[in-house]
């Protein structure tokens, strides 16, 4: 999952990743 390597991502990419995870979980 993307959050495992979030340290290599920019803040924007991390935010987009979090949104994608929330959408996949139905939050």
C-alpha positions in Angstrom: 0.0 0.0 0.0 1.1 3.6 -0.7 1.2 4.6 3.0 4.0 2.1 3.6 6.3 4.2 1.4 4.7 7.6 2.1 8.1 9.0 3.2 9.2 8.9 -0.4 6.1 10.7 -1.6 5.4 14.4 -1.7 2.7 15.8 0.7 0.3 16.1 -2.2 0.8 12.5 -3.3 0.4 11.4 0.3 -2.9 13.3 0.6 -4.1 11.8 -2.7 -3.1 8.4 -1.4 -5.0 8.9 1.8 -8.1 9.9 -0.1 -7.8 6.9 -2.3 -7.6 4.6 0.7 -10.6 6.3 2.3 -12.6 5.9 -0.9 -11.7 2.2 -1.2 -12.8 1.7 2.5 -16.0 3.6 1.9 -15.2 6.4 4.3 
